[in-house]
Amino acid sequence: MLRNSHIDMSKLDKVPSGHPFEYNSVVSEDFPVSEHSVGGRAFREEVDNGVYENVVVYKDKDSHIVYKKL
């Protein structure tokens, strides 16, 4: 079951194609920082399941994940 990652789609839309970004760059402003780890895991799950067809995992180093917009 997918959880809500609380992505701000206007922020995600502003990320240029080919540009790497992190979850904290596209998360909604009203989502509490204390919940970012849960939201980040949900975002990774959404990316892995193709929810965002133009976003891929670019680098995955333990707890630090960088995404890239195609």
PDB file with SEQRES, HELIX, SHEET and CRYST1 records, atoms N, CA, C and O in Angstrom:
SEQRES   1 A   70  MET LEU ARG ASN SER HIS ILE ASP MET SER LYS LEU ASP          
SEQRES   2 A   70  LYS VAL PRO SER GLY HIS PRO PHE GLU TYR ASN SER VAL          
SEQRES   3 A   70  VAL SER GLU ASP PHE PRO VAL SER GLU HIS SER VAL GLY          
SEQRES   4 A   70  GLY ARG ALA PHE ARG GLU GLU VAL ASP ASN GLY VAL TYR          
SEQRES   5 A   70  GLU ASN VAL VAL VAL TYR LYS ASP LYS ASP SER HIS ILE          
SEQRES   6 A   70  VAL TYR LYS LYS LEU                                          
HELIX    1 AA1 MET A    9  LYS A   14  1                                   6    
HELIX    2 AA2 TYR A   23  SER A   25  5                                   3    
HELIX    3 AA3 VAL A   33  GLU A   35  5                                   3    
HELIX    4 AA4 HIS A   36  ASP A   48  1                                  13    
SHEET    1 AA1 3 PRO A  20  PHE A  21  0                                        
SHEET    2 AA1 3 HIS A  64  LYS A  69 -1                                        
SHEET    3 AA1 3 VAL A  55  LYS A  61 -1                                        
CRYST1    1.000    1.000    1.000  90.00  90.00  90.00 P 1           1          
ATOM      1  N   MET A   1       0.835  -1.185   0.000  1.00  0.00           N  
ATOM      2  CA  MET A   1       0.000   0.000   0.000  1.00  0.00           C  
ATOM      3  C   MET A   1       0.880   1.249   0.000  1.00  0.00           C  
ATOM      4  O   MET A   1       1.823   1.351   0.785  1.00  0.00           O  
ATOM      5  N   LEU A   2       0.577   2.173  -0.861  1.00  0.00           N  
ATOM      6  CA  LEU A   2       1.356   3.397  -0.946  1.00  0.00           C  
ATOM      7  C   LEU A   2       0.927   4.382   0.134  1.00  0.00           C  
ATOM      8  O   LEU A   2      -0.262   4.564   0.396  1.00  0.00           O  
ATOM      9  N   ARG A   3       1.905   5.003   0.745  1.00  0.00           N  
ATOM     10  CA  ARG A   3       1.648   6.071   1.709  1.00  0.00           C  
ATOM     11  C   ARG A   3       1.795   7.392   0.987  1.00  0.00           C  
ATOM     12  O   ARG A   3       2.394   7.461  -0.086  1.00  0.00           O  
ATOM     13  N   ASN A   4       1.254   8.426   1.569  1.00  0.00           N  
ATOM     14  CA  ASN A   4       1.361   9.752   0.967  1.00  0.00           C  
ATOM     15  C   ASN A   4       2.707  10.352   1.317  1.00  0.00           C  
ATOM     16  O   ASN A   4       3.070  10.436   2.490  1.00  0.00           O  
ATOM     17  N   SER A   5       3.450  10.771   0.303  1.00  0.00           N  
ATOM     18  CA  SER A   5       4.780  11.338   0.531  1.00  0.00           C  
ATOM     19  C   SER A   5       4.747  12.846   0.756  1.00  0.00           C  
ATOM     20  O   SER A   5       5.772  13.448   1.077  1.00  0.00           O  
ATOM     21  N   HIS A   6       3.570  13.460   0.589  1.00  0.00           N  
ATOM     22  CA  HIS A   6       3.390  14.898   0.819  1.00  0.00           C  
ATOM     23  C   HIS A   6       4.257  15.750  -0.108  1.00  0.00           C  
ATOM     24  O   HIS A   6       4.828  16.758   0.307  1.00  0.00           O  
ATOM     25  N   ILE A   7       4.343  15.330  -1.357  1.00  0.00           N  
ATOM     26  CA  ILE A   7       5.091  16.081  -2.358  1.00  0.00           C  
ATOM     27  C   ILE A   7       4.279  17.299  -2.790  1.00  0.00           C  
ATOM     28  O   ILE A   7       3.065  17.215  -2.979  1.00  0.00           O  
ATOM     29  N   ASP A   8       4.952  18.412  -2.941  1.00  0.00           N  
ATOM     30  CA  ASP A   8       4.353  19.625  -3.492  1.00  0.00           C  
ATOM     31  C   ASP A   8       4.591  19.562  -5.000  1.00  0.00           C  
ATOM     32  O   ASP A   8       5.707  19.786  -5.468  1.00  0.00           O  
ATOM     33  N   MET A   9       3.546  19.259  -5.749  1.00  0.00           N  
ATOM     34  CA  MET A   9       3.703  19.055  -7.191  1.00  0.00           C  
ATOM     35  C   MET A   9       4.210  20.307  -7.902  1.00  0.00           C  
ATOM     36  O   MET A   9       4.892  20.192  -8.921  1.00  0.00           O  
ATOM     37  N   SER A  10       3.900  21.485  -7.399  1.00  0.00           N  
ATOM     38  CA  SER A  10       4.424  22.698  -8.044  1.00  0.00           C  
ATOM     39  C   SER A  10       5.940  22.776  -7.884  1.00  0.00           C  
ATOM     40  O   SER A  10       6.633  23.247  -8.786  1.00  0.00           O  
ATOM     41  N   LYS A  11       6.461  22.319  -6.743  1.00  0.00           N  
ATOM     42  CA  LYS A  11       7.918  22.284  -6.542  1.00  0.00           C  
ATOM     43  C   LYS A  11       8.550  21.242  -7.454  1.00  0.00           C  
ATOM     44  O   LYS A  11       9.591  21.492  -8.061  1.00  0.00           O  
ATOM     45  N   LEU A  12       7.918  20.069  -7.552  1.00  0.00           N  
ATOM     46  CA  LEU A  12       8.448  19.014  -8.413  1.00  0.00           C  
ATOM     47  C   LEU A  12       8.433  19.458  -9.874  1.00  0.00           C  
ATOM     48  O   LEU A  12       9.373  19.178 -10.618  1.00  0.00           O  
ATOM     49  N   ASP A  13       7.379  20.143 -10.283  1.00  0.00           N  
ATOM     50  CA  ASP A  13       7.287  20.630 -11.662  1.00  0.00           C  
ATOM     51  C   ASP A  13       8.387  21.635 -11.988  1.00  0.00           C  
ATOM     52  O   ASP A  13       8.799  21.746 -13.143  1.00  0.00           O  
ATOM     53  N   LYS A  14       8.864  22.361 -10.993  1.00  0.00           N  
ATOM     54  CA  LYS A  14       9.902  23.373 -11.208  1.00  0.00           C  
ATOM     55  C   LYS A  14      11.311  22.790 -11.302  1.00  0.00           C  
ATOM     56  O   LYS A  14      12.240  23.482 -11.717  1.00  0.00           O  
ATOM     57  N   VAL A  15      11.474  21.522 -10.918  1.00  0.00           N  
ATOM     58  CA  VAL A  15      12.790  20.881 -11.030  1.00  0.00           C  
ATOM     59  C   VAL A  15      13.072  20.654 -12.515  1.00  0.00           C  
ATOM     60  O   VAL A  15      12.282  20.001 -13.196  1.00  0.00           O  
ATOM     61  N   PRO A  16      14.172  21.178 -13.019  1.00  0.00           N  
ATOM     62  CA  PRO A  16      14.490  21.011 -14.444  1.00  0.00           C  
ATOM     63  C   PRO A  16      14.804  19.552 -14.792  1.00  0.00           C  
ATOM     64  O   PRO A  16      15.338  18.811 -13.967  1.00  0.00           O  
ATOM     65  N   SER A  17      14.473  19.156 -16.000  1.00  0.00           N  
ATOM     66  CA  SER A  17      14.814  17.814 -16.481  1.00  0.00           C  
ATOM     67  C   SER A  17      16.321  17.627 -16.426  1.00  0.00           C  
ATOM     68  O   SER A  17      17.081  18.538 -16.755  1.00  0.00           O  
ATOM     69  N   GLY A  18      16.747  16.438 -16.007  1.00  0.00           N  
ATOM     70  CA  GLY A  18      18.162  16.116 -15.906  1.00  0.00           C  
ATOM     71  C   GLY A  18      18.813  16.617 -14.637  1.00  0.00           C  
ATOM     72  O   GLY A  18      20.002  16.390 -14.416  1.00  0.00           O  
ATOM     73  N   HIS A  19      18.048  17.296 -13.803  1.00  0.00           N  
ATOM     74  CA  HIS A  19      18.590  17.905 -12.587  1.00  0.00           C  
ATOM     75  C   HIS A  19      18.360  16.987 -11.384  1.00  0.00           C  
ATOM     76  O   HIS A  19      17.224  16.584 -11.135  1.00  0.00           O  
ATOM     77  N   PRO A  20      19.422  16.647 -10.629  1.00  0.00           N  
ATOM     78  CA  PRO A  20      19.249  15.846  -9.419  1.00  0.00           C  
ATOM     79  C   PRO A  20      18.616  16.688  -8.308  1.00  0.00           C  
ATOM     80  O   PRO A  20      18.826  17.899  -8.234  1.00  0.00           O  
ATOM     81  N   PHE A  21      17.844  16.032  -7.452  1.00  0.00           N  
ATOM     82  CA  PHE A  21      17.212  16.711  -6.332  1.00  0.00           C  
ATOM     83  C   PHE A  21      16.987  15.721  -5.199  1.00  0.00           C  
ATOM     84  O   PHE A  21      17.067  14.508  -5.392  1.00  0.00           O  
ATOM     85  N   GLU A  22      16.707  16.247  -4.027  1.00  0.00           N  
ATOM     86  CA  GLU A  22      16.419  15.424  -2.854  1.00  0.00           C  
ATOM     87  C   GLU A  22      14.968  15.625  -2.439  1.00  0.00           C  
ATOM     88  O   GLU A  22      14.332  16.608  -2.818  1.00  0.00           O  
ATOM     89  N   TYR A  23      14.462  14.693  -1.666  1.00  0.00           N  
ATOM     90  CA  TYR A  23      13.080  14.750  -1.191  1.00  0.00           C  
ATOM     91  C   TYR A  23      12.776  16.075  -0.512  1.00  0.00           C  
ATOM     92  O   TYR A  23      11.717  16.657  -0.743  1.00  0.00           O  
ATOM     93  N   ASN A  24      13.687  16.559   0.321  1.00  0.00           N  
ATOM     94  CA  ASN A  24      13.412  17.787   1.071  1.00  0.00           C  
ATOM     95  C   ASN A  24      13.259  19.004   0.158  1.00  0.00           C  
ATOM     96  O   ASN A  24      12.782  20.046   0.607  1.00  0.00           O  
ATOM     97  N   SER A  25      13.650  18.896  -1.098  1.00  0.00           N  
ATOM     98  CA  SER A  25      13.490  20.004  -2.051  1.00  0.00           C  
ATOM     99  C   SER A  25      12.083  20.080  -2.633  1.00  0.00           C  
ATOM    100  O   SER A  25      11.685  21.120  -3.158  1.00  0.00           O  
ATOM    101  N   VAL A  26      11.331  18.991  -2.544  1.00  0.00           N  
ATOM    102  CA  VAL A  26      10.010  18.946  -3.180  1.00  0.00           C  
ATOM    103  C   VAL A  26       8.871  18.630  -2.214  1.00  0.00           C  
ATOM    104  O   VAL A  26       7.718  18.519  -2.630  1.00  0.00           O  
ATOM    105  N   VAL A  27       9.187  18.486  -0.933  1.00  0.00           N  
ATOM    106  CA  VAL A  27       8.149  18.178   0.051  1.00  0.00           C  
ATOM    107  C   VAL A  27       7.335  19.432   0.355  1.00  0.00           C  
ATOM    108  O   VAL A  27       7.854  20.547   0.293  1.00  0.00           O  
ATOM    109  N   SER A  28       6.084  19.249   0.678  1.00  0.00           N  
ATOM    110  CA  SER A  28       5.185  20.348   1.011  1.00  0.00           C  
ATOM    111  C   SER A  28       5.670  21.100   2.247  1.00  0.00           C  
ATOM    112  O   SER A  28       6.154  20.493   3.202  1.00  0.00           O  
ATOM    113  N   GLU A  29       5.537  22.414   2.223  1.00  0.00           N  
ATOM    114  CA  GLU A  29       5.990  23.264   3.332  1.00  0.00           C  
ATOM    115  C   GLU A  29       5.261  22.948   4.636  1.00  0.00           C  
ATOM    116  O   GLU A  29       5.836  23.097   5.715  1.00  0.00           O  
ATOM    117  N   ASP A  30       4.004  22.515   4.550  1.00  0.00           N  
ATOM    118  CA  ASP A  30       3.230  22.281   5.770  1.00  0.00           C  
ATOM    119  C   ASP A  30       3.411  20.875   6.348  1.00  0.00           C  
ATOM    120  O   ASP A  30       2.799  20.538   7.361  1.00  0.00           O  
ATOM    121  N   PHE A  31       4.246  20.058   5.709  1.00  0.00           N  
ATOM    122  CA  PHE A  31       4.526  18.720   6.237  1.00  0.00           C  
ATOM    123  C   PHE A  31       5.628  18.848   7.283  1.00  0.00           C  
ATOM    124  O   PHE A  31       6.705  19.358   6.978  1.00  0.00           O  
ATOM    125  N   PRO A  32       5.377  18.390   8.521  1.00  0.00           N  
ATOM    126  CA  PRO A  32       6.356  18.575   9.611  1.00  0.00           C  
ATOM    127  C   PRO A  32       7.713  17.925   9.314  1.00  0.00           C  
ATOM    128  O   PRO A  32       7.785  16.803   8.812  1.00  0.00           O  
ATOM    129  N   VAL A  33       8.771  18.648   9.631  1.00  0.00           N  
ATOM    130  CA  VAL A  33      10.135  18.147   9.430  1.00  0.00           C  
ATOM    131  C   VAL A  33      10.335  16.833  10.180  1.00  0.00           C  
ATOM    132  O   VAL A  33      11.065  15.956   9.717  1.00  0.00           O  
ATOM    133  N   SER A  34       9.697  16.699  11.321  1.00  0.00           N  
ATOM    134  CA  SER A  34       9.835  15.474  12.119  1.00  0.00           C  
ATOM    135  C   SER A  34       9.290  14.245  11.398  1.00  0.00           C  
ATOM    136  O   SER A  34       9.603  13.117  11.779  1.00  0.00           O  
ATOM    137  N   GLU A  35       8.484  14.448  10.369  1.00  0.00           N  
ATOM    138  CA  GLU A  35       7.900  13.338   9.609  1.00  0.00           C  
ATOM    139  C   GLU A  35       8.594  13.114   8.260  1.00  0.00           C  
ATOM    140  O   GLU A  35       8.185  12.238   7.497  1.00  0.00           O  
ATOM    141  N   HIS A  36       9.632  13.891   7.962  1.00  0.00           N  
ATOM    142  CA  HIS A  36      10.292  13.792   6.657  1.00  0.00           C  
ATOM    143  C   HIS A  36      10.863  12.405   6.378  1.00  0.00           C  
ATOM    144  O   HIS A  36      10.873  11.977   5.223  1.00  0.00           O  
ATOM    145  N   SER A  37      11.337  11.691   7.393  1.00  0.00           N  
ATOM    146  CA  SER A  37      11.894  10.359   7.123  1.00  0.00           C  
ATOM    147  C   SER A  37      10.801   9.407   6.638  1.00  0.00           C  
ATOM    148  O   SER A  37      11.040   8.589   5.749  1.00  0.00           O  
ATOM    149  N   VAL A  38       9.619   9.509   7.213  1.00  0.00           N  
ATOM    150  CA  VAL A  38       8.493   8.671   6.783  1.00  0.00           C  
ATOM    151  C   VAL A  38       8.054   9.079   5.377  1.00  0.00           C  
ATOM    152  O   VAL A  38       7.829   8.226   4.519  1.00  0.00           O  
ATOM    153  N   GLY A  39       7.933  10.380   5.149  1.00  0.00           N  
ATOM    154  CA  GLY A  39       7.548  10.875   3.832  1.00  0.00           C  
ATOM    155  C   GLY A  39       8.576  10.540   2.769  1.00  0.00           C  
ATOM    156  O   GLY A  39       8.223  10.236   1.630  1.00  0.00           O  
ATOM    157  N   GLY A  40       9.852  10.596   3.141  1.00  0.00           N  
ATOM    158  CA  GLY A  40      10.920  10.250   2.208  1.00  0.00           C  
ATOM    159  C   GLY A  40      10.861   8.796   1.784  1.00  0.00           C  
ATOM    160  O   GLY A  40      11.070   8.474   0.614  1.00  0.00           O  
ATOM    161  N   ARG A  41      10.575   7.916   2.736  1.00  0.00           N  
ATOM    162  CA  ARG A  41      10.422   6.490   2.397  1.00  0.00           C  
ATOM    163  C   ARG A  41       9.211   6.286   1.489  1.00  0.00           C  
ATOM    164  O   ARG A  41       9.256   5.479   0.561  1.00  0.00           O  
ATOM    165  N   ALA A  42       8.131   7.017   1.760  1.00  0.00           N  
ATOM    166  CA  ALA A  42       6.934   6.920   0.921  1.00  0.00           C  
ATOM    167  C   ALA A  42       7.233   7.414  -0.494  1.00  0.00           C  
ATOM    168  O   ALA A  42       6.774   6.821  -1.470  1.00  0.00           O  
ATOM    169  N   PHE A  43       8.001   8.501  -0.606  1.00  0.00           N  
ATOM    170  CA  PHE A  43       8.360   9.031  -1.924  1.00  0.00           C  
ATOM    171  C   PHE A  43       9.189   8.013  -2.697  1.00  0.00           C  
ATOM    172  O   PHE A  43       8.961   7.806  -3.889  1.00  0.00           O  
ATOM    173  N   ARG A  44      10.134   7.387  -2.039  1.00  0.00           N  
ATOM    174  CA  ARG A  44      10.952   6.353  -2.687  1.00  0.00           C  
ATOM    175  C   ARG A  44      10.061   5.229  -3.200  1.00  0.00           C  
ATOM    176  O   ARG A  44      10.244   4.740  -4.314  1.00  0.00           O  
ATOM    177  N   GLU A  45       9.096   4.824  -2.382  1.00  0.00           N  
ATOM    178  CA  GLU A  45       8.163   3.769  -2.774  1.00  0.00           C  
ATOM    179  C   GLU A  45       7.343   4.215  -3.996  1.00  0.00           C  
ATOM    180  O   GLU A  45       7.128   3.436  -4.925  1.00  0.00           O  
ATOM    181  N   GLU A  46       6.894   5.462  -3.985  1.00  0.00           N  
ATOM    182  CA  GLU A  46       6.129   5.989  -5.119  1.00  0.00           C  
ATOM    183  C   GLU A  46       6.979   6.014  -6.386  1.00  0.00           C  
ATOM    184  O   GLU A  46       6.503   5.636  -7.456  1.00  0.00           O  
ATOM    185  N   VAL A  47       8.224   6.453  -6.277  1.00  0.00           N  
ATOM    186  CA  VAL A  47       9.127   6.485  -7.437  1.00  0.00           C  
ATOM    187  C   VAL A  47       9.355   5.064  -7.950  1.00  0.00           C  
ATOM    188  O   VAL A  47       9.282   4.819  -9.155  1.00  0.00           O  
ATOM    189  N   ASP A  48       9.630   4.132  -7.045  1.00  0.00           N  
ATOM    190  CA  ASP A  48       9.866   2.741  -7.442  1.00  0.00           C  
ATOM    191  C   ASP A  48       8.646   2.120  -8.125  1.00  0.00           C  
ATOM    192  O   ASP A  48       8.788   1.245  -8.979  1.00  0.00           O  
ATOM    193  N   ASN A  49       7.444   2.577  -7.746  1.00  0.00           N  
ATOM    194  CA  ASN A  49       6.208   2.032  -8.307  1.00  0.00           C  
ATOM    195  C   ASN A  49       5.694   2.826  -9.507  1.00  0.00           C  
ATOM    196  O   ASN A  49       4.585   2.581  -9.981  1.00  0.00           O  
ATOM    197  N   GLY A  50       6.483   3.768  -9.999  1.00  0.00           N  
ATOM    198  CA  GLY A  50       6.133   4.490 -11.213  1.00  0.00           C  
ATOM    199  C   GLY A  50       5.068   5.560 -11.069  1.00  0.00           C  
ATOM    200  O   GLY A  50       4.466   5.965 -12.063  1.00  0.00           O  
ATOM    201  N   VAL A  51       4.822   6.028  -9.852  1.00  0.00           N  
ATOM    202  CA  VAL A  51       3.831   7.089  -9.653  1.00  0.00           C  
ATOM    203  C   VAL A  51       4.245   8.355 -10.398  1.00  0.00           C  
ATOM    204  O   VAL A  51       3.403   9.059 -10.957  1.00  0.00           O  
ATOM    205  N   TYR A  52       5.533   8.638 -10.402  1.00  0.00           N  
ATOM    206  CA  TYR A  52       6.077   9.792 -11.122  1.00  0.00           C  
ATOM    207  C   TYR A  52       6.887   9.236 -12.288  1.00  0.00           C  
ATOM    208  O   TYR A  52       8.024   8.802 -12.103  1.00  0.00           O  
ATOM    209  N   GLU A  53       6.315   9.247 -13.468  1.00  0.00           N  
ATOM    210  CA  GLU A  53       6.963   8.578 -14.598  1.00  0.00           C  
ATOM    211  C   GLU A  53       8.242   9.264 -15.060  1.00  0.00           C  
ATOM    212  O   GLU A  53       9.028   8.668 -15.796  1.00  0.00           O  
ATOM    213  N   ASN A  54       8.461  10.506 -14.639  1.00  0.00           N  
ATOM    214  CA  ASN A  54       9.663  11.222 -15.072  1.00  0.00           C  
ATOM    215  C   ASN A  54      10.685  11.402 -13.952  1.00  0.00           C  
ATOM    216  O   ASN A  54      11.573  12.248 -14.059  1.00  0.00           O  
ATOM    217  N   VAL A  55      10.569  10.610 -12.870  1.00  0.00           N  
ATOM    218  CA  VAL A  55      11.503  10.688 -11.740  1.00  0.00           C  
ATOM    219  C   VAL A  55      12.108   9.309 -11.504  1.00  0.00           C  
ATOM    220  O   VAL A  55      11.394   8.307 -11.467  1.00  0.00           O  
ATOM    221  N   VAL A  56      13.435   9.266 -11.343  1.00  0.00           N  
ATOM    222  CA  VAL A  56      14.137   8.017 -11.058  1.00  0.00           C  
ATOM    223  C   VAL A  56      15.093   8.232  -9.890  1.00  0.00           C  
ATOM    224  O   VAL A  56      15.459   9.361  -9.564  1.00  0.00           O  
ATOM    225  N   VAL A  57      15.488   7.121  -9.266  1.00  0.00           N  
ATOM    226  CA  VAL A  57      16.523   7.186  -8.239  1.00  0.00           C  
ATOM    227  C   VAL A  57      17.848   7.373  -8.959  1.00  0.00           C  
ATOM    228  O   VAL A  57      18.195   6.584  -9.838  1.00  0.00           O  
ATOM    229  N   TYR A  58      18.580   8.398  -8.597  1.00  0.00           N  
ATOM    230  CA  TYR A  58      19.858   8.730  -9.228  1.00  0.00           C  
ATOM    231  C   TYR A  58      21.015   8.156  -8.423  1.00  0.00           C  
ATOM    232  O   TYR A  58      21.919   7.537  -8.984  1.00  0.00           O  
ATOM    233  N   LYS A  59      20.989   8.362  -7.107  1.00  0.00           N  
ATOM    234  CA  LYS A  59      22.006   7.816  -6.203  1.00  0.00           C  
ATOM    235  C   LYS A  59      21.322   7.359  -4.930  1.00  0.00           C  
ATOM    236  O   LYS A  59      20.457   8.051  -4.393  1.00  0.00           O  
ATOM    237  N   ASP A  60      21.715   6.192  -4.455  1.00  0.00           N  
ATOM    238  CA  ASP A  60      21.153   5.651  -3.217  1.00  0.00           C  
ATOM    239  C   ASP A  60      22.301   5.241  -2.313  1.00  0.00           C  
ATOM    240  O   ASP A  60      22.914   4.191  -2.507  1.00  0.00           O  
ATOM    241  N   LYS A  61      22.587   6.073  -1.327  1.00  0.00           N  
ATOM    242  CA  LYS A  61      23.660   5.801  -0.371  1.00  0.00           C  
ATOM    243  C   LYS A  61      23.063   5.739   1.021  1.00  0.00           C  
ATOM    244  O   LYS A  61      22.889   6.768   1.675  1.00  0.00           O  
ATOM    245  N   ASP A  62      22.751   4.541   1.474  1.00  0.00           N  
ATOM    246  CA  ASP A  62      22.178   4.315   2.801  1.00  0.00           C  
ATOM    247  C   ASP A  62      20.959   5.204   3.022  1.00  0.00           C  
ATOM    248  O   ASP A  62      19.923   5.003   2.388  1.00  0.00           O  
ATOM    249  N   SER A  63      21.072   6.182   3.913  1.00  0.00           N  
ATOM    250  CA  SER A  63      19.909   7.005   4.255  1.00  0.00           C  
ATOM    251  C   SER A  63      19.801   8.254   3.381  1.00  0.00           C  
ATOM    252  O   SER A  63      18.906   9.074   3.590  1.00  0.00           O  
ATOM    253  N   HIS A  64      20.691   8.409   2.416  1.00  0.00           N  
ATOM    254  CA  HIS A  64      20.699   9.600   1.561  1.00  0.00           C  
ATOM    255  C   HIS A  64      20.377   9.185   0.127  1.00  0.00           C  
ATOM    256  O   HIS A  64      21.152   8.478  -0.516  1.00  0.00           O  
ATOM    257  N   ILE A  65      19.227   9.635  -0.363  1.00  0.00           N  
ATOM    258  CA  ILE A  65      18.807   9.270  -1.715  1.00  0.00           C  
ATOM    259  C   ILE A  65      18.678  10.537  -2.550  1.00  0.00           C  
ATOM    260  O   ILE A  65      18.071  11.521  -2.125  1.00  0.00           O  
ATOM    261  N   VAL A  66      19.254  10.495  -3.733  1.00  0.00           N  
ATOM    262  CA  VAL A  66      19.149  11.604  -4.678  1.00  0.00           C  
ATOM    263  C   VAL A  66      18.338  11.103  -5.869  1.00  0.00           C  
ATOM    264  O   VAL A  66      18.587  10.017  -6.394  1.00  0.00           O  
ATOM    265  N   TYR A  67      17.377  11.902  -6.282  1.00  0.00           N  
ATOM    266  CA  TYR A  67      16.512  11.575  -7.408  1.00  0.00           C  
ATOM    267  C   TYR A  67      16.907  12.432  -8.599  1.00  0.00           C  
ATOM    268  O   TYR A  67      17.636  13.415  -8.467  1.00  0.00           O  
ATOM    269  N   LYS A  68      16.411  12.038  -9.761  1.00  0.00           N  
ATOM    270  CA  LYS A  68      16.679  12.815 -10.969  1.00  0.00           C  
ATOM    271  C   LYS A  68      15.402  12.854 -11.791  1.00  0.00           C  
ATOM    272  O   LYS A  68      14.696  11.856 -11.932  1.00  0.00           O  
ATOM    273  N   LYS A  69      15.133  14.016 -12.319  1.00  0.00           N  
ATOM    274  CA  LYS A  69      13.980  14.181 -13.189  1.00  0.00           C  
ATOM    275  C   LYS A  69      14.433  13.968 -14.626  1.00  0.00           C  
ATOM    276  O   LYS A  69      15.412  14.568 -15.068  1.00  0.00           O  
ATOM    277  N   LEU A  70      13.730  13.126 -15.344  1.00  0.00           N  
ATOM    278  CA  LEU A  70      14.083  12.820 -16.741  1.00  0.00           C  
ATOM    279  C   LEU A  70      13.539  13.857 -17.697  1.00  0.00           C  
ATOM    280  O   LEU A  70      13.744  13.751 -18.906  1.00  0.00           O  
TER     281      LEU A  70                                                      
END                                                                             
